[in-house]
């Protein structure tokens, strides 16, 4: 019998459940293939040929005694958008860089078309850059959760399948598991205010496996600013054996993250070996907060309360699960190294690094105390919070009231409202409901995320977020997808009819629809007066039994594409992706 403990805040903290569940593989299309461009560092501008979502710089360190990673400067990068160059951005060391290799944290490209690197320390070996795009590549088929309305509904955790891990990148033979001894906090040295944390996790995954040459992503857990926990290193499903076709249970399908990081053993005490603290990875649980928390420069910021609260929950539940005293010390030992450290440590306690940043590192004493309180009082559940206004997907303008419903058995002490991860207002009494006023005239038109974080009398927090659109008359979405096929000699043709509708429900004429077939072919059409147009793929060979078409965009004058509203009345697709079988 395996013991599993729910690791994520939600409705119940530290509740023990018995888990013996089969793995069901679900195959769908819905996550873009990560595009990459790798090149040695040069003096001039570099154009990778696709919009840059993330950029990293890597080099081989010159020696064990004088490592370039310890030098005061690591170079900088600047990015070009629409012909205009931005400022030079200092490179921060990746929160999981290993011995012998220096790797920068990934710099947000924000769709840049070119980059330039300067100031790399002299004497380093083979400095090189990688540009990554995790949002515009061909839609990839694989072990993914369904992409319909039920998918990605969990607001607290994301399995590897849900954030879109390309399982072909990792080592198919997992590292040896080992009993948990210690837990280590990191920062990823990526950008703060991240609007696409799942894309960032995919970028870190490729960066660690391809550019750092590791077996997998280095961390066991990654936490976004809103407190969502992403599964890190693959471990196989709890209750299963080490096989390449076993996966953690999707959070949107009832999983709670209990199988993240943990392998199947007689007593469920072993964790997969990560790659986050060079020389000290065996039995060391790595938890990384997305962002940069250094004191110096403009790149550093304080960790968001929701992220710290989620990290504390992970630490508390692993403390209980493995019998670790969160305020104690550990005589850590592995095959080659021994060290005495705090049971909850920062990366810098093991290696010469700034990680997890001065701001997060200074919080460790309070984090240890909070975790000890959580372990001592497992029955105290976090608060419940829901943003009730504006509604998810709403169009807003002017001054908008933001309203949240927050409850807790012991009482709610405050609700913090954020817009795009930045503080908006704090309500500490809730006498007239938990509310804030948002002046939308100070932000750019388009999509934004509004969130509310409730804190209870025990200091526990929960967060809920909604997406809204500012300053536009309305939205447009796919209202129906219909597939058909015809045969012609030794080949066949797939046809998908797309119906485009406005948020008012009426058809939209003149909308430009773009899509991509699972073969890699792009497609496009313009809707007629009835709001419909067709996308064809001809010349498909008979041995191909089916193809998938994913809508990648809908553009219409005065309207914003709201993909989350895509639908299909006949339910033969999810509104965004459809499978067409040969005739």
C-alpha positions as CSV (number, residue, x, y, z in Angstrom):
1,X,0.0,0.0,0.0
2,X,1.3,3.4,-0.9
3,X,0.9,6.5,1.1
4,X,0.4,9.8,-0.8
5,X,-0.2,13.3,0.7
6,X,-1.9,16.0,-1.3
7,X,0.9,18.5,-2.0
8,X,-1.0,21.5,-3.2
9,X,-3.0,24.1,-1.5
10,X,-6.7,24.0,-2.5
11,X,-9.4,22.8,-0.2
12,X,-7.5,20.4,2.1
13,X,-4.0,20.7,3.5
14,X,-1.9,17.7,4.6
15,X,-4.7,15.2,4.1
16,X,-3.6,11.6,3.7
17,X,-5.1,9.6,0.9
18,X,-4.5,6.1,-0.4
19,X,-3.5,6.0,-4.1
20,X,-3.6,3.0,-6.3
21,X,-4.6,4.2,-9.7
22,X,-3.9,3.0,-13.3
23,X,-2.4,5.2,-15.9
24,X,-4.6,6.1,-18.9
25,X,-2.7,7.6,-21.8
26,X,-4.6,10.4,-23.5
27,X,-3.4,11.6,-26.9
28,X,-4.3,15.0,-28.3
29,X,-2.9,18.0,-30.2
30,X,-2.6,21.3,-28.3
31,X,0.9,22.3,-27.3
32,X,3.2,24.1,-29.8
33,X,6.5,22.4,-30.5
34,X,9.4,24.4,-29.0
35,X,11.4,26.0,-31.8
36,X,15.1,26.6,-31.1
37,X,18.1,28.4,-32.7
38,X,21.6,27.7,-31.3
39,X,24.7,29.6,-32.4
40,X,28.1,30.5,-30.9
41,X,28.3,34.0,-29.4
42,X,29.2,36.6,-31.9
43,X,29.7,40.4,-31.8
44,X,26.9,41.3,-34.1
45,X,23.1,41.0,-34.1
46,X,21.6,37.5,-34.6
47,X,18.3,36.8,-36.3
48,X,16.9,33.4,-35.4
49,X,14.0,33.5,-37.9
50,X,11.1,33.3,-35.4
51,X,9.8,35.5,-32.6
52,X,12.0,35.0,-29.5
53,X,10.1,34.0,-26.3
54,X,13.3,33.1,-24.3
55,X,17.0,33.5,-24.7
56,X,19.9,31.8,-22.8
57,X,23.6,32.0,-22.9
58,X,25.9,29.0,-21.9
59,X,29.6,28.5,-21.7
60,X,32.1,25.9,-20.4
61,X,33.8,27.1,-17.2
62,X,37.6,27.3,-17.5
63,X,38.5,25.4,-14.4
64,X,37.5,24.2,-10.9
65,X,39.4,26.8,-8.9
66,X,38.6,29.9,-10.8
67,X,35.1,29.6,-12.3
68,X,33.8,32.2,-14.6
69,X,30.5,31.9,-12.8
70,X,32.0,33.6,-9.8
71,X,33.1,36.7,-11.7
72,X,31.3,40.0,-11.0
73,X,30.0,40.3,-14.6
74,X,28.5,37.6,-16.9
75,X,27.8,39.7,-19.9
76,X,24.5,41.1,-21.1
77,X,22.0,40.8,-23.9
78,X,19.7,43.2,-25.8
79,X,16.7,42.5,-27.9
80,X,15.2,44.1,-31.1
81,X,11.5,44.7,-31.5
82,X,10.3,46.1,-34.8
83,X,13.6,47.6,-35.7
84,X,14.2,49.2,-32.3
85,X,16.8,47.9,-29.9
86,X,16.0,47.7,-26.2
87,X,18.4,48.2,-23.3
88,X,21.2,45.9,-22.4
89,X,20.0,43.3,-19.8
90,X,22.6,41.8,-17.5
91,X,22.7,38.0,-17.5
92,X,21.9,36.3,-14.2
93,X,23.1,32.8,-13.4
94,X,20.5,30.0,-13.9
95,X,19.2,28.8,-10.5
96,X,20.2,25.2,-11.4
97,X,23.5,25.6,-13.1
98,X,25.8,22.7,-12.5
99,X,29.5,22.2,-12.2
100,X,31.6,22.8,-15.3
101,X,28.9,24.7,-17.1
102,X,27.8,28.3,-16.7
103,X,24.2,29.0,-17.9
104,X,22.3,32.2,-17.7
105,X,18.7,32.3,-16.5
106,X,16.4,32.5,-19.5
107,X,15.7,36.1,-20.6
108,X,12.2,36.9,-21.8
109,X,12.3,37.8,-25.4
110,X,8.7,39.1,-25.6
111,X,8.6,38.3,-29.4
112,X,11.9,40.0,-30.3
113,X,13.1,39.4,-33.9
114,X,16.8,39.7,-33.1
115,X,19.3,39.7,-30.2
116,X,22.9,40.7,-29.5
117,X,25.3,39.6,-26.7
118,X,28.3,41.4,-25.3
119,X,30.6,41.3,-22.3
120,X,31.2,37.6,-22.0
121,X,34.1,37.0,-19.6
122,X,37.5,36.3,-21.2
123,X,38.8,32.8,-21.1
124,X,35.5,30.9,-20.9
125,X,35.0,27.9,-23.2
126,X,32.7,27.8,-26.2
127,X,30.2,30.6,-25.3
128,X,27.0,30.0,-27.1
129,X,23.4,31.2,-27.2
130,X,20.0,29.6,-27.7
131,X,16.8,31.4,-28.7
132,X,13.6,29.5,-27.9
133,X,10.0,30.0,-29.0
134,X,7.4,28.0,-27.0
135,X,4.3,29.5,-28.5
136,X,4.3,29.6,-32.3
137,X,5.7,26.2,-33.4
138,X,3.6,23.5,-35.1
139,X,1.0,21.9,-32.8
140,X,2.5,18.7,-31.4
141,X,0.7,15.4,-30.8
142,X,1.8,13.4,-27.8
143,X,0.8,12.4,-24.3
144,X,-1.4,15.4,-23.5
145,X,-4.6,15.9,-21.6
146,X,-7.7,16.7,-23.7
147,X,-7.7,20.3,-24.8
148,X,-11.5,20.8,-24.3
149,X,-13.4,22.7,-21.6
150,X,-12.4,20.2,-18.9
151,X,-8.7,20.5,-19.5
152,X,-6.5,22.8,-17.4
153,X,-9.3,23.6,-15.0
154,X,-7.2,22.9,-12.0
155,X,-6.0,26.2,-10.6
156,X,-3.4,24.7,-8.3
157,X,-1.3,22.2,-10.2
158,X,-0.1,21.2,-13.6
159,X,1.3,17.8,-14.5
160,X,4.0,17.4,-17.1
161,X,1.2,16.4,-19.6
162,X,-0.7,19.6,-18.8
163,X,2.2,22.0,-19.2
164,X,3.2,20.2,-22.4
165,X,6.4,18.3,-21.7
166,X,7.9,16.8,-24.9
167,X,8.8,13.4,-23.3
168,X,11.1,12.5,-26.2
169,X,13.7,15.0,-24.8
170,X,14.3,13.3,-21.4
171,X,16.3,10.3,-20.8
172,X,14.1,7.2,-21.1
173,X,16.1,5.5,-18.4
174,X,15.4,7.5,-15.2
175,X,18.0,8.3,-12.6
176,X,18.2,6.1,-9.5
177,X,15.6,7.1,-6.8
178,X,16.8,7.8,-3.3
179,X,15.1,8.5,0.1
180,X,14.4,12.2,0.6
181,X,16.8,13.9,3.1
182,X,16.6,17.6,2.5
183,X,14.6,20.3,0.6
184,X,16.1,23.1,-1.4
185,X,14.6,26.4,-2.7
186,X,15.7,28.0,-5.9
187,X,14.8,30.9,-8.2
188,X,14.9,30.2,-11.9
189,X,16.5,33.6,-12.7
190,X,13.8,34.2,-15.4
191,X,11.7,37.3,-15.7
192,X,9.2,38.5,-13.1
193,X,5.7,39.2,-14.1
194,X,5.6,36.1,-16.3
195,X,2.4,36.0,-18.4
196,X,3.0,32.4,-19.7
197,X,4.5,30.3,-17.0
198,X,3.7,27.0,-18.8
199,X,5.7,28.3,-21.8
200,X,8.6,29.3,-19.5
201,X,8.6,25.8,-17.9
202,X,8.7,24.2,-21.4
203,X,11.7,26.5,-22.2
204,X,13.5,25.6,-19.0
205,X,12.9,21.9,-19.7
206,X,14.5,22.2,-23.2
207,X,17.3,24.4,-21.8
208,X,18.2,21.9,-19.1
209,X,17.9,18.8,-21.3
210,X,19.4,20.0,-24.6
211,X,21.7,22.9,-23.7
212,X,22.8,21.7,-20.2
213,X,22.9,18.1,-21.4
214,X,20.9,16.8,-18.4
215,X,18.5,13.8,-18.3
216,X,15.5,16.0,-17.6
217,X,14.5,19.4,-16.1
218,X,16.5,19.9,-13.0
219,X,13.8,20.8,-10.4
220,X,11.2,18.5,-8.9
221,X,8.6,21.3,-8.6
222,X,8.3,24.8,-10.2
223,X,6.0,27.4,-8.8
224,X,4.6,30.4,-10.8
225,X,3.8,33.8,-9.3
226,X,0.1,32.9,-8.8
227,X,0.9,29.8,-6.8
228,X,0.4,27.2,-9.5
229,X,2.7,24.2,-9.0
230,X,4.2,22.6,-12.1
231,X,5.5,19.0,-12.0
232,X,9.3,18.9,-12.6
233,X,11.5,15.9,-13.1
234,X,9.6,12.9,-14.4
235,X,9.3,10.1,-11.9
236,X,6.7,7.7,-13.2
237,X,3.2,7.4,-11.7
238,X,2.8,6.6,-8.0
239,X,1.7,3.0,-7.8
240,X,3.4,2.1,-11.1
241,X,6.9,0.8,-12.0
242,X,9.7,2.7,-13.8
243,X,8.4,2.6,-17.3
244,X,8.4,5.2,-20.1
245,X,4.7,5.1,-20.5
246,X,3.7,5.8,-16.9
247,X,2.9,9.4,-16.0
248,X,1.6,11.4,-13.1
249,X,-2.2,11.8,-13.0
250,X,-3.4,15.0,-14.7
251,X,-4.6,17.6,-12.3
252,X,-7.5,18.5,-14.5
253,X,-8.6,14.9,-14.4
254,X,-8.7,14.6,-10.6
255,X,-5.0,14.4,-9.8
256,X,-3.7,16.3,-6.9
257,X,0.1,16.3,-7.5
258,X,0.7,13.5,-4.9
259,X,2.7,11.6,-7.5
260,X,4.9,14.5,-8.5
261,X,8.6,13.7,-7.9
262,X,7.9,10.4,-6.1
263,X,8.6,7.0,-7.4
264,X,6.9,3.6,-6.7
265,X,8.6,2.0,-3.7
266,X,7.4,-0.2,-0.9
267,X,7.0,2.8,1.4
268,X,6.8,5.7,-1.1
269,X,9.9,7.3,0.5
270,X,12.0,7.7,-2.6
271,X,12.2,10.7,-4.9
272,X,13.7,10.9,-8.4
273,X,17.1,12.4,-8.6
274,X,17.0,16.0,-9.8
275,X,19.8,18.3,-11.2
276,X,19.5,21.4,-9.2
277,X,22.4,21.5,-6.7
278,X,25.6,20.2,-8.2
279,X,27.1,17.3,-6.2
280,X,24.1,17.3,-3.8
281,X,21.2,16.1,-5.9
282,X,20.6,12.6,-4.4
283,X,17.6,12.7,-2.0
284,X,17.4,16.5,-2.4
285,X,14.0,17.8,-3.3
286,X,14.3,20.9,-5.5
287,X,11.6,23.6,-5.5
288,X,12.0,26.5,-7.8
289,X,10.0,29.7,-7.8
290,X,9.7,31.3,-11.3
291,X,11.4,34.7,-11.3
292,X,14.5,36.6,-10.1
293,X,14.8,37.6,-6.5
294,X,18.2,39.3,-6.3
295,X,18.7,42.6,-4.5
296,X,20.8,44.3,-7.2
297,X,19.7,45.9,-10.5
298,X,16.2,46.3,-11.9
299,X,15.7,42.6,-12.6
300,X,15.2,41.5,-9.0
301,X,11.8,41.6,-7.1
302,X,10.2,40.1,-4.0
303,X,8.6,36.7,-4.5
304,X,4.8,36.9,-4.8
305,X,2.9,35.9,-1.6
306,X,0.9,33.2,-3.5
307,X,4.1,31.6,-4.8
308,X,5.7,31.6,-1.3
309,X,2.5,30.1,0.2
310,X,2.4,27.3,-2.4
311,X,6.1,26.6,-1.8
312,X,5.4,26.4,1.9
313,X,2.6,23.9,1.3
314,X,5.0,21.7,-0.8
315,X,7.6,21.9,1.9
316,X,5.1,21.1,4.7
317,X,3.6,18.1,3.0
318,X,7.0,16.7,2.0
319,X,8.2,17.3,5.6
320,X,5.2,15.2,6.9
321,X,5.6,12.6,4.2
322,X,9.3,12.0,4.8
323,X,9.6,12.8,8.5
324,X,11.8,15.9,8.0
325,X,11.9,18.5,10.7
326,X,11.4,21.8,8.8
327,X,13.2,23.8,11.5
328,X,16.0,21.2,12.0
329,X,19.3,20.5,10.4
330,X,20.3,17.5,8.4
331,X,23.6,15.6,8.1
332,X,23.2,15.2,4.4
333,X,25.3,12.5,2.7
334,X,25.4,10.9,-0.8
335,X,27.8,8.8,-2.7
336,X,30.6,11.4,-2.8
337,X,29.7,14.4,-0.5
338,X,28.6,15.1,3.0
339,X,27.4,18.4,4.5
340,X,25.4,19.7,7.4
341,X,22.6,22.0,6.3
342,X,19.2,23.2,7.3
343,X,16.4,20.8,6.4
344,X,15.0,23.6,4.3
345,X,17.9,25.2,2.5
346,X,18.7,27.6,-0.3
347,X,20.7,26.6,-3.3
348,X,23.6,28.8,-2.1
349,X,23.9,26.6,1.0
350,X,25.3,23.8,-1.3
351,X,27.0,25.7,-4.1
352,X,28.7,29.1,-4.9
353,X,25.7,30.8,-6.4
354,X,23.3,33.8,-5.8
355,X,20.4,31.4,-6.0
356,X,17.7,31.6,-4.7
357,X,18.4,35.4,-4.6
358,X,18.9,37.6,-1.5
359,X,15.2,38.4,-1.3
360,X,14.0,34.8,-1.1
361,X,17.0,33.6,0.9
362,X,16.2,36.3,3.6
363,X,12.7,34.8,3.9
364,X,13.9,31.3,4.8
365,X,13.7,31.6,8.6
366,X,10.1,32.7,8.3
367,X,9.4,30.0,5.7
368,X,10.7,27.3,8.0
369,X,8.5,28.6,10.9
370,X,5.5,28.7,8.6
371,X,6.1,25.2,7.4
372,X,6.5,24.0,11.0
373,X,3.1,25.5,11.8
374,X,1.5,23.8,8.8
375,X,2.9,20.4,9.8
376,X,1.8,20.9,13.4
377,X,-1.8,21.9,12.4
378,X,-2.6,19.8,9.3
379,X,-6.4,20.3,9.9
380,X,-6.3,24.0,9.2
381,X,-7.2,24.4,5.6
382,X,-6.3,27.4,3.4
383,X,-9.0,29.9,2.6
384,X,-11.3,29.7,-0.4
385,X,-11.3,32.6,-2.8
386,X,-13.0,33.3,-6.2
387,X,-12.9,36.4,-8.3
388,X,-16.7,36.9,-9.0
389,X,-16.4,40.1,-11.0
390,X,-15.3,40.8,-13.7
391,X,-16.2,37.4,-15.2
392,X,-13.6,35.3,-16.9
393,X,-13.3,36.5,-20.5
394,X,-15.2,39.7,-20.0
395,X,-14.5,42.9,-22.0
396,X,-13.9,45.9,-19.6
397,X,-13.1,49.6,-19.8
398,X,-12.9,52.6,-17.6
399,X,-12.8,52.1,-13.8
400,X,-13.8,48.4,-13.1
401,X,-14.8,47.1,-9.7
402,X,-12.9,43.9,-8.9
403,X,-14.9,41.7,-6.5
404,X,-13.8,38.5,-4.7
405,X,-15.6,36.0,-2.5
406,X,-13.3,34.8,0.2
407,X,-14.1,32.4,3.1
408,X,-12.2,30.5,5.8
409,X,-13.2,28.6,8.9
410,X,-10.9,30.8,11.0
411,X,-11.5,34.0,9.1
412,X,-10.0,35.9,6.3
413,X,-7.6,38.7,7.3
414,X,-7.0,40.3,3.9
415,X,-7.4,39.9,0.1
416,X,-4.7,41.2,-2.2
417,X,-5.7,42.1,-5.8
418,X,-3.1,41.9,-8.6
419,X,-3.2,42.7,-12.3
420,X,-0.8,40.7,-14.5
421,X,1.1,39.8,-11.3
422,X,1.6,43.4,-10.1
423,X,-0.2,44.7,-7.0
424,X,-3.4,46.6,-7.5
425,X,-4.9,47.0,-4.0
426,X,-5.4,45.3,-0.7
427,X,-8.7,45.0,1.2
428,X,-8.2,44.3,4.9
429,X,-11.8,44.5,6.3
430,X,-14.2,43.1,3.8
431,X,-17.0,45.0,5.4
432,X,-18.6,45.7,2.1
433,X,-17.2,42.6,0.4
434,X,-13.7,42.0,-0.7
435,X,-13.3,44.7,-3.5
436,X,-10.8,46.9,-5.3
437,X,-11.1,49.5,-8.1
438,X,-9.1,49.0,-11.3
439,X,-8.5,52.0,-13.6
440,X,-8.1,50.2,-16.9
441,X,-7.1,53.4,-18.7
442,X,-3.5,53.0,-17.4
443,X,-2.9,49.6,-19.0
444,X,-2.6,48.6,-22.7
445,X,-5.6,47.4,-24.6
446,X,-5.8,43.6,-24.9
447,X,-5.7,40.6,-22.6
448,X,-4.9,40.9,-18.9
449,X,-5.0,38.7,-15.8
450,X,-6.8,39.8,-12.6
451,X,-6.2,37.7,-9.5
452,X,-7.2,37.8,-5.8
453,X,-5.1,36.2,-3.0
454,X,-6.9,35.6,0.3
455,X,-4.9,35.2,3.5
456,X,-6.4,33.5,6.6
457,X,-5.7,34.0,10.3
458,X,-3.0,31.3,10.1
459,X,-1.2,33.0,7.3
460,X,-2.3,30.5,4.7
461,X,-3.2,31.8,1.2
462,X,-5.1,30.8,-1.9
463,X,-5.3,32.6,-5.2
464,X,-7.9,32.7,-8.0
465,X,-7.4,34.5,-11.4
466,X,-9.5,35.4,-14.4
467,X,-8.6,36.7,-17.8
468,X,-10.2,39.8,-19.2
469,X,-9.9,42.0,-22.3
470,X,-9.4,45.8,-21.9
471,X,-10.5,48.5,-24.3
472,X,-12.0,46.6,-27.2
473,X,-15.6,46.4,-28.5
474,X,-15.8,42.6,-28.3
475,X,-14.2,39.3,-29.0
476,X,-14.2,36.7,-31.7
477,X,-13.9,32.9,-31.4
478,X,-14.4,29.6,-33.2
479,X,-18.1,28.6,-33.0
480,X,-17.9,25.3,-34.9
481,X,-15.4,23.0,-36.6
482,X,-16.5,20.4,-39.1
483,X,-14.3,17.9,-40.8
484,X,-14.7,16.0,-44.1
485,X,-12.5,14.0,-46.4
486,X,-12.5,13.0,-50.1
487,X,-10.5,10.4,-52.0
488,X,-8.5,11.0,-55.2
489,X,-6.5,8.1,-56.7
490,X,-3.7,7.2,-54.3
491,X,-4.2,10.2,-52.0
492,X,-6.9,11.9,-50.1
493,X,-7.9,15.4,-49.1
494,X,-8.9,16.6,-45.6
495,X,-11.2,19.6,-45.3
496,X,-12.1,21.6,-42.2
497,X,-14.9,24.1,-42.2
498,X,-14.5,26.8,-39.6
499,X,-17.3,29.0,-38.3
500,X,-16.3,32.2,-36.7
501,X,-18.6,34.0,-34.2
502,X,-18.5,37.2,-32.2
503,X,-19.1,37.3,-28.5
504,X,-22.6,38.6,-29.3
505,X,-23.2,35.2,-31.0
506,X,-23.5,36.5,-34.6
507,X,-21.3,35.3,-37.5
508,X,-18.2,37.4,-38.4
509,X,-17.4,38.0,-42.1
510,X,-13.9,38.8,-43.3
511,X,-12.2,37.1,-40.4
512,X,-8.7,35.7,-41.2
513,X,-8.4,32.2,-39.8
514,X,-4.9,30.6,-39.5
515,X,-4.2,27.0,-38.6
516,X,-1.6,24.2,-38.8
517,X,-2.0,20.6,-39.7
518,X,-0.3,17.9,-37.7
519,X,1.8,17.3,-40.9
520,X,3.4,20.7,-40.2
521,X,1.6,22.4,-43.1
522,X,0.1,25.8,-42.4
523,X,-3.4,26.8,-43.6
524,X,-5.4,30.0,-43.9
525,X,-8.8,31.2,-45.1
526,X,-11.1,34.3,-44.8
527,X,-14.7,33.9,-43.7
528,X,-17.6,34.8,-46.0
529,X,-20.9,36.5,-45.1
530,X,-22.0,33.5,-43.2
531,X,-18.9,33.6,-41.0
532,X,-17.5,30.4,-42.5
533,X,-14.4,29.3,-44.5
534,X,-12.6,26.1,-45.3
535,X,-9.1,24.9,-44.7
536,X,-7.9,22.1,-47.1
537,X,-4.9,19.7,-47.0
538,X,-4.5,17.8,-50.2
539,X,-2.2,15.0,-51.3
540,X,-2.4,12.9,-48.1
541,X,-1.1,9.4,-48.7
542,X,-3.5,6.5,-48.1
543,X,-1.3,5.0,-45.4
544,X,-2.0,8.1,-43.2
545,X,-5.2,7.2,-41.4
546,X,-6.0,10.7,-40.0
547,X,-4.6,14.2,-39.6
548,X,-5.3,16.9,-37.1
549,X,-6.0,20.6,-37.7
550,X,-5.4,23.1,-35.0
551,X,-6.7,26.7,-35.3
552,X,-3.7,29.0,-34.3
553,X,-5.4,32.3,-34.7
554,X,-8.5,34.3,-35.7
555,X,-8.1,38.0,-36.7
556,X,-11.0,40.4,-37.3
557,X,-11.1,44.2,-37.3
558,X,-12.0,45.6,-33.9
559,X,-12.3,42.2,-32.2
560,X,-9.9,40.2,-30.0
561,X,-9.5,36.5,-30.5
562,X,-10.7,34.7,-27.3
563,X,-9.5,31.1,-27.7
564,X,-11.0,30.0,-24.4
565,X,-14.5,30.6,-25.8
566,X,-14.0,28.3,-28.8
567,X,-16.7,25.7,-29.0
568,X,-18.3,23.0,-31.2
569,X,-22.0,22.3,-30.8
570,X,-21.6,18.8,-32.3
571,X,-18.7,18.0,-29.9
572,X,-16.7,16.4,-32.8
573,X,-13.9,18.7,-31.8
574,X,-12.9,21.0,-28.9
575,X,-13.4,24.1,-31.0
576,X,-9.7,24.6,-31.5
577,X,-8.4,21.2,-32.7
578,X,-10.2,18.5,-34.8
579,X,-9.2,15.1,-36.3
580,X,-10.1,14.3,-39.9
581,X,-10.0,10.6,-40.8
582,X,-9.4,9.3,-44.3
583,X,-12.5,8.4,-46.3
